[in-house]
């Protein structure tokens, strides 16, 4: 298949429908690795070519089982993941990667375009969801955003599996915490993700926007009151006086901060 690089729109249909519309205009940084999981050969090759023209290093696999193996063996900055795959479907692949504790940004690329399908993909851990047919320029811009998120994740100072502050401790792997009163509580995955984000950015304000994107994912934003409720729970767990917190602070109109002397 010949691809005209100046303009390009990909349609989820036979090869002769790959046609041109909008020219990409940005350039990716070198040494960014992408795992491309797509079983339709023509689409796979077209995507791989255009990503490589953006200077991404692309590893391509054609089924879900291969994708899971690849993630376990190698580091990738972003995954582009089809849903309807042989062996293991893309939703299961996404969920498996998240259950293994891997936060690599995932873009689901699927012909399944109902709102229920998009919500399911995002709930299972995808960072973004793009339906077929799609515009190549839009895909590349979304990939670029996820690369930025991946780089932010890589630059974070890692938190130890068990983090202790004051009389409290958090076991990130077991999803448990020991409170100020010595009580052991099972935490939700979202609580763990938010605690980890705040602690990794200790003594710095984390904006609401950053929290929403990192914990709830791209375009799946709950109300900001949801974050407030999480912070209130953290104060009940960890603060001696929840009305005068020393660890978990709200910064009016901006976000939240975890502090520790």
KAKA-V696288 format. One record per pair of residues at least 4 apart in sequence whose C-alpha atoms are under 8 Angstrom apart, sorted by the first residue. I is the first residue (numbers start at 0). J is the second residue. Records with the same first field share a line. If there is no record, write none. Layout:
BEGIN
I = J + J
END
This chain:
BEGIN
0 = 14 + 41 + 45
2 = 7 + 45
3 = 7 + 19
4 = 22 + 49
5 = 19 + 21 + 22 + 23
6 = 18 + 19 + 20 + 21 + 22 + 23
7 = 17 + 18 + 19 + 20 + 21 + 22 + 134 + 135 + 136
8 = 17 + 18 + 19 + 20 + 21 + 132 + 133 + 134 + 135
9 = 16 + 17 + 18 + 42 + 131 + 132 + 133 + 134 + 135
10 = 16 + 17 + 131 + 132 + 133
11 = 42 + 110 + 131 + 132
12 = 16
13 = 17
14 = 41 + 42
20 = 134
21 = 134 + 135 + 136
22 = 136
23 = 135 + 136 + 139
25 = 53
26 = 53 + 54
27 = 31 + 53 + 54 + 55 + 143
28 = 54 + 55
29 = 54 + 55 + 56
30 = 54 + 55 + 56
31 = 54 + 55 + 56 + 75 + 76 + 146
32 = 55 + 56 + 57 + 58 + 74 + 75 + 76 + 77
33 = 55 + 56 + 57 + 58 + 75 + 76 + 77 + 78 + 79
34 = 57 + 58 + 59 + 60 + 66 + 75 + 77 + 78 + 79
35 = 43 + 47 + 57 + 58 + 59 + 60 + 78 + 79 + 80
36 = 43 + 59 + 60 + 61 + 62 + 63 + 66 + 78 + 79 + 80 + 81
37 = 42 + 43 + 59 + 60 + 61 + 62 + 80 + 81 + 84
38 = 43 + 60 + 61 + 62 + 81 + 84 + 85
39 = 43 + 61
40 = 44
41 = 45
42 = 46
43 = 47 + 59
44 = 48
45 = 49
46 = 50
47 = 51 + 57 + 59
48 = 52
49 = 53
50 = 54 + 55 + 56 + 57 + 139
51 = 55 + 56 + 57
60 = 65 + 66
61 = 65 + 66 + 84 + 85
62 = 66 + 84 + 85 + 86 + 87 + 88
63 = 67 + 84 + 85 + 86 + 87 + 88 + 89 + 92
64 = 68 + 86 + 87 + 92
65 = 69
66 = 70 + 92
67 = 71 + 92 + 95 + 96
68 = 72
69 = 73
70 = 74 + 75 + 96
75 = 103
76 = 103 + 104 + 146 + 149 + 150
77 = 103 + 104 + 105 + 106 + 142 + 145 + 146 + 149
78 = 103 + 104 + 105 + 106
79 = 105 + 106 + 107 + 108
80 = 89 + 105 + 106 + 107 + 108
81 = 89 + 107 + 108 + 109
82 = 88 + 89 + 90 + 107 + 108 + 109 + 111
83 = 88 + 89 + 109
84 = 88 + 89
87 = 91 + 92
88 = 92
89 = 93 + 107
90 = 94 + 120 + 123
91 = 95
92 = 96
93 = 97 + 105 + 123 + 124 + 125
94 = 98 + 123 + 124
95 = 99
96 = 100 + 101 + 102
97 = 101 + 102 + 123 + 124
103 = 149
104 = 125 + 126 + 145 + 146 + 148 + 149
105 = 124 + 125 + 126 + 127 + 145
106 = 125 + 126 + 127 + 128 + 129 + 142
107 = 120 + 125 + 127 + 128 + 129
108 = 128 + 129 + 130 + 131
109 = 128 + 129 + 130 + 131
110 = 130 + 131 + 132
111 = 116 + 117 + 130 + 131
112 = 116 + 117 + 130 + 131
113 = 117
114 = 118
115 = 119
116 = 120
117 = 121 + 128
118 = 122
119 = 123
120 = 124 + 125 + 128
121 = 125 + 126 + 127 + 128 + 216 + 217 + 219
124 = 216
125 = 216
126 = 145 + 216 + 217
127 = 141 + 216 + 217 + 218
129 = 133 + 138
133 = 137 + 138
134 = 138
135 = 139
136 = 140
137 = 141
138 = 142
139 = 143
140 = 144
141 = 145
142 = 146
143 = 147
144 = 148
145 = 149
146 = 150
147 = 151
148 = 152
149 = 153
150 = 154
151 = 155
155 = 199 + 200
156 = 199 + 200
157 = 199
158 = 162 + 195 + 198 + 199
160 = 169 + 170 + 171 + 172
161 = 168 + 169 + 170 + 171 + 172
162 = 168 + 169 + 170 + 171
163 = 167 + 168 + 169
164 = 168 + 259
165 = 179
166 = 178 + 179 + 180 + 181 + 237
167 = 176 + 177 + 178 + 179 + 181 + 237
168 = 176 + 177 + 178
169 = 174 + 175 + 176 + 177
170 = 174 + 175 + 176
171 = 175 + 191 + 195
174 = 185 + 186 + 187 + 188 + 191
175 = 183 + 184 + 185 + 186
176 = 183 + 184 + 185 + 186
177 = 181 + 182 + 183 + 184
178 = 182 + 183 + 184 + 236 + 237
179 = 236 + 237 + 238 + 239
186 = 190 + 191
187 = 191
188 = 192
189 = 193 + 214 + 215
190 = 194 + 229
191 = 195
192 = 196 + 214
193 = 197 + 210 + 214
194 = 198
195 = 199
196 = 200 + 210
197 = 201 + 205 + 255 + 256 + 257
198 = 257
200 = 204 + 205 + 256 + 257
201 = 256 + 257 + 258 + 259
202 = 256 + 257 + 258 + 259
203 = 256 + 257 + 258
204 = 250 + 253 + 254 + 255 + 256 + 257
205 = 209 + 210 + 253 + 254 + 255 + 256
206 = 210 + 253 + 254 + 255
207 = 211 + 223 + 253 + 254 + 255
208 = 212
209 = 213
210 = 214 + 215
211 = 215 + 216 + 217 + 219 + 220 + 221
212 = 216 + 217 + 218 + 219 + 220
215 = 219 + 220 + 221
216 = 220
221 = 225
222 = 226
223 = 227
224 = 228
225 = 229
226 = 230
227 = 231
228 = 232
229 = 233
230 = 234 + 247
231 = 235 + 241
232 = 236
233 = 237 + 238 + 247
234 = 238 + 240 + 241 + 244 + 246 + 247
235 = 241
237 = 246
238 = 244 + 245 + 246
239 = 244
240 = 244
244 = 248
245 = 258 + 259
246 = 256 + 257 + 258 + 259
247 = 255 + 256 + 257 + 258
248 = 255 + 256 + 257 + 258
249 = 254 + 255 + 256
250 = 254 + 255 + 256
END
